[in-house]
Protein backbone atom coordinates (compact mmCIF):
# COMPACT_ATOMS: atom_id res chain seq x y z
CA UNK A 1 0.00 0.00 0.00
CA UNK A 2 1.40 3.38 -0.98
CA UNK A 3 2.09 6.05 1.63
CA UNK A 4 -0.08 9.12 0.98
CA UNK A 5 1.75 12.40 1.57
CA UNK A 6 0.51 16.00 1.66
CA UNK A 7 3.17 18.71 1.19
CA UNK A 8 2.58 22.46 1.30
CA UNK A 9 4.75 25.05 -0.41
CA UNK A 10 5.92 22.58 -3.04
CA UNK A 11 6.28 24.84 -6.08
CA UNK A 12 9.99 25.59 -5.61
CA UNK A 13 12.99 25.34 -3.32
CA UNK A 14 12.79 22.99 -0.36
CA UNK A 15 9.19 21.97 -1.01
CA UNK A 16 9.86 21.02 -4.62
CA UNK A 17 12.95 19.06 -3.60
CA UNK A 18 10.98 17.18 -0.95
CA UNK A 19 8.23 16.31 -3.40
CA UNK A 20 10.78 15.08 -5.96
CA UNK A 21 12.52 12.89 -3.39
CA UNK A 22 9.64 10.45 -3.01
CA UNK A 23 9.46 7.33 -5.15
CA UNK A 24 6.09 7.25 -6.95
CA UNK A 25 6.19 3.48 -6.82
CA UNK A 26 5.70 3.51 -3.05
CA UNK A 27 4.20 6.96 -2.35
CA UNK A 28 1.37 9.11 -3.62
CA UNK A 29 2.05 12.81 -3.14
CA UNK A 30 -0.28 15.80 -3.24
CA UNK A 31 2.17 18.70 -3.57
CA UNK A 32 0.41 22.01 -2.92
CA UNK A 33 1.68 25.44 -3.93
CA UNK A 34 0.50 29.04 -3.74
CA UNK A 35 -1.68 28.55 -6.80
CA UNK A 36 -3.82 26.20 -4.70
CA UNK A 37 -4.65 28.98 -2.25
CA UNK A 38 -3.23 31.81 -0.16
CA UNK A 39 -2.51 30.53 3.35
CA UNK A 40 -2.85 34.10 4.61
CA UNK A 41 -6.59 33.48 4.28
CA UNK A 42 -7.69 31.58 7.43
CA UNK A 43 -10.28 29.67 5.40
CA UNK A 44 -7.73 28.18 3.00
CA UNK A 45 -6.10 25.44 5.15
CA UNK A 46 -9.44 23.65 5.57
CA UNK A 47 -10.10 23.84 1.85
CA UNK A 48 -6.62 22.56 1.01
CA UNK A 49 -6.99 19.68 3.45
CA UNK A 50 -10.34 18.67 1.97
CA UNK A 51 -8.96 18.90 -1.57
CA UNK A 52 -5.90 16.80 -0.68
CA UNK A 53 -8.06 14.30 1.19
CA UNK A 54 -10.08 13.76 -1.98
CA UNK A 55 -7.00 13.65 -4.23
CA UNK A 56 -5.39 11.08 -1.95
CA UNK A 57 -8.44 8.81 -1.88
CA UNK A 58 -9.59 9.66 1.62
CA UNK A 59 -6.34 8.83 3.38
CA UNK A 60 -3.39 11.03 4.35
CA UNK A 61 -0.50 9.28 6.10
CA UNK A 62 2.06 12.07 6.24
CA UNK A 63 1.71 15.86 6.47
CA UNK A 64 4.73 17.99 5.58
CA UNK A 65 4.29 21.67 6.41
CA UNK A 66 6.80 23.56 4.31
CA UNK A 67 4.96 26.67 3.09
CA UNK A 68 6.24 29.92 4.55
CA UNK A 69 7.19 33.53 3.94
CA UNK A 70 10.35 35.45 4.83
CA UNK A 71 9.57 39.15 4.54
CA UNK A 72 11.23 42.15 6.14
CA UNK A 73 9.29 44.08 8.78
CA UNK A 74 11.36 46.95 10.24
CA UNK A 75 10.19 48.22 13.63
CA UNK A 76 10.23 51.74 12.15
CA UNK A 77 7.17 51.00 10.02
CA UNK A 78 3.86 52.63 10.93
CA UNK A 79 2.03 50.69 13.63
CA UNK A 80 -0.70 49.30 11.41
CA UNK A 81 1.75 48.16 8.71
CA UNK A 82 4.07 46.52 11.23
CA UNK A 83 1.20 44.65 12.87
CA UNK A 84 -0.26 43.58 9.52
CA UNK A 85 3.10 42.15 8.47
CA UNK A 86 3.49 40.38 11.82
CA UNK A 87 0.04 38.83 11.53
CA UNK A 88 0.58 37.79 7.91
CA UNK A 89 3.79 35.91 8.75
CA UNK A 90 2.22 34.26 11.78
CA UNK A 91 -0.84 33.19 9.79
CA UNK A 92 1.14 31.67 6.92
CA UNK A 93 4.11 30.22 8.80
CA UNK A 94 2.46 29.03 12.01
CA UNK A 95 -1.33 29.24 12.20
CA UNK A 96 -1.99 27.62 8.83
CA UNK A 97 0.44 24.84 9.73
CA UNK A 98 -1.28 24.39 13.09
CA UNK A 99 -4.65 24.17 11.34
CA UNK A 100 -3.36 21.42 9.04
CA UNK A 101 -1.67 19.58 11.94
CA UNK A 102 -4.95 19.63 13.85
CA UNK A 103 -6.84 18.18 10.91
CA UNK A 104 -4.19 15.50 10.43
CA UNK A 105 -4.27 14.45 14.10
CA UNK A 106 -8.07 14.30 14.11
CA UNK A 107 -8.03 12.27 10.87
CA UNK A 108 -5.65 9.69 12.36
CA UNK A 109 -7.56 9.56 15.62
CA UNK A 110 -10.86 8.97 13.80
CA UNK A 111 -9.41 6.25 11.59
CA UNK A 112 -7.24 4.65 14.26
CA UNK A 113 -4.28 4.93 11.91
CA UNK A 114 -0.72 5.95 12.59
CA UNK A 115 0.51 9.18 11.00
CA UNK A 116 3.49 11.48 10.75
CA UNK A 117 3.95 15.24 10.71
CA UNK A 118 7.13 16.87 9.43
CA UNK A 119 7.35 20.62 10.05
CA UNK A 120 9.99 22.64 8.22
CA UNK A 121 11.02 25.26 10.77
CA UNK A 122 14.29 27.24 10.79
CA UNK A 123 17.56 27.84 12.57
CA UNK A 124 15.93 31.13 13.55
CA UNK A 125 13.72 29.23 15.98
CA UNK A 126 16.78 28.78 18.21
CA UNK A 127 19.21 31.47 17.16
CA UNK A 128 16.84 34.30 16.29
CA UNK A 129 17.08 36.32 13.09
CA UNK A 130 17.77 39.83 11.84
CA UNK A 131 16.26 42.98 13.43
CA UNK A 132 13.70 43.07 10.60
CA UNK A 133 12.59 39.47 11.09
CA UNK A 134 11.21 39.25 14.61
CA UNK A 135 8.02 37.76 13.23
CA UNK A 136 9.81 35.09 11.20
CA UNK A 137 11.89 33.88 14.15
CA UNK A 138 8.85 33.87 16.43
CA UNK A 139 6.76 31.91 13.93
CA UNK A 140 9.43 29.24 13.53
CA UNK A 141 10.00 28.97 17.29
CA UNK A 142 6.27 28.45 17.61
CA UNK A 143 6.42 25.71 15.01
CA UNK A 144 9.14 23.88 16.94
CA UNK A 145 7.19 24.15 20.20
CA UNK A 146 4.04 22.93 18.45
CA UNK A 147 5.90 19.94 17.01
CA UNK A 148 7.21 18.92 20.42
CA UNK A 149 3.75 19.29 21.93
CA UNK A 150 2.15 17.11 19.26
CA UNK A 151 4.84 14.48 19.73
CA UNK A 152 4.32 14.36 23.48
CA UNK A 153 0.54 14.40 23.27
CA UNK A 154 -0.10 11.69 20.69
CA UNK A 155 2.88 9.32 20.59
CA UNK A 156 0.90 6.58 22.31
CA UNK A 157 -1.63 6.80 19.48
CA UNK A 158 1.01 6.19 16.84
CA UNK A 159 1.09 9.83 15.77
CA UNK A 160 4.64 11.11 15.38
CA UNK A 161 5.99 14.61 14.79
CA UNK A 162 9.37 15.93 13.70
CA UNK A 163 10.79 19.39 13.00
CA UNK A 164 13.63 20.26 10.66
CA UNK A 165 15.51 23.52 11.15
CA UNK A 166 17.50 24.61 8.09
CA UNK A 167 19.83 27.55 8.16
CA UNK A 168 20.25 29.39 4.87
CA UNK A 169 19.18 27.14 2.02
CA UNK A 170 19.75 27.95 -1.63
CA UNK A 171 16.20 28.94 -2.53
CA UNK A 172 14.87 32.12 -4.09
CA UNK A 173 14.23 33.69 -0.69
CA UNK A 174 17.71 32.92 0.62
CA UNK A 175 19.45 34.08 -2.54
CA UNK A 176 17.78 37.49 -2.30
CA UNK A 177 18.59 37.76 1.40
CA UNK A 178 22.23 36.78 0.93
CA UNK A 179 22.66 39.31 -1.87
CA UNK A 180 21.05 42.12 0.11
CA UNK A 181 23.34 41.61 3.10
CA UNK A 182 26.67 40.77 1.53
CA UNK A 183 26.81 37.07 0.88
CA UNK A 184 30.50 36.66 1.72
CA UNK A 185 30.06 37.99 5.26
CA UNK A 186 27.13 35.70 5.93
CA UNK A 187 28.93 32.70 4.48
CA UNK A 188 31.84 33.42 6.80
CA UNK A 189 29.48 32.61 9.67
CA UNK A 190 28.89 29.09 8.32
CA UNK A 191 31.80 26.77 9.19
CA UNK A 192 30.90 24.47 6.29
CA UNK A 193 31.47 27.42 3.94
CA UNK A 194 28.24 27.00 2.00
CA UNK A 195 24.51 27.25 2.45
CA UNK A 196 22.50 24.04 2.33
CA UNK A 197 21.04 22.71 -0.89
CA UNK A 198 17.28 22.02 -0.91
CA UNK A 199 18.06 18.39 -1.65
CA UNK A 200 19.91 18.09 1.67
CA UNK A 201 16.81 19.20 3.56
CA UNK A 202 14.71 16.88 1.40
CA UNK A 203 16.80 13.87 2.47
CA UNK A 204 15.98 14.59 6.10
CA UNK A 205 12.30 15.28 5.43
CA UNK A 206 11.95 12.02 3.52
CA UNK A 207 13.64 10.12 6.35
CA UNK A 208 11.30 11.61 8.94
CA UNK A 209 8.27 10.96 6.75
CA UNK A 210 9.03 7.33 5.98
CA UNK A 211 11.86 5.78 7.96
CA UNK A 212 12.55 7.54 11.26
CA UNK A 213 11.96 5.15 14.17
CA UNK A 214 8.97 5.94 16.39
CA UNK A 215 11.27 6.66 19.35
CA UNK A 216 12.61 9.63 17.41
CA UNK A 217 9.28 11.45 17.63
CA UNK A 218 9.67 15.00 18.90
CA UNK A 219 13.15 15.32 17.41
CA UNK A 220 14.29 18.68 16.05
CA UNK A 221 16.95 18.23 13.36
CA UNK A 222 19.40 20.94 12.30
CA UNK A 223 20.68 21.54 8.76
CA UNK A 224 22.81 24.65 9.05
CA UNK A 225 26.42 23.82 8.26
CA UNK A 226 27.33 24.14 11.98
CA UNK A 227 26.40 27.84 11.97
CA UNK A 228 24.35 27.18 15.09
CA UNK A 229 25.24 24.12 17.14
CA UNK A 230 22.92 23.29 20.03
HELIX and SHEET records of a PDB file:
HELIX    1   1 UNK A   13  UNK A   21  1                                   9    
HELIX    2   2 UNK A   34  UNK A   36  5                                   3    
HELIX    3   3 UNK A   44  UNK A   55  1                                  12    
HELIX    4   4 UNK A   79  UNK A   90  1                                  12    
HELIX    5   5 UNK A   91  UNK A   95  3                                   5    
HELIX    6   6 UNK A   96  UNK A  111  1                                  16    
HELIX    7   7 UNK A  124  UNK A  127  1                                   4    
HELIX    8   8 UNK A  134  UNK A  154  1                                  21    
HELIX    9   9 UNK A  155  UNK A  157  5                                   3    
HELIX   10  10 UNK A  172  UNK A  180  1                                   9    
HELIX   11  11 UNK A  183  UNK A  187  1                                   5    
HELIX   12  12 UNK A  198  UNK A  206  1                                   9    
HELIX   13  13 UNK A  207  UNK A  211  3                                   5    
HELIX   14  14 UNK A  214  UNK A  216  5                                   3    
SHEET    1   A 6 UNK A  27  UNK A  31  0                                        
SHEET    2   A 6 UNK A   3  UNK A   7  1                                        
SHEET    3   A 6 UNK A  62  UNK A  65  1                                        
SHEET    4   A 6 UNK A 115  UNK A 120  1                                        
SHEET    5   A 6 UNK A 159  UNK A 166  1                                        
SHEET    6   A 6 UNK A 220  UNK A 223  1                                        
END                                                                             
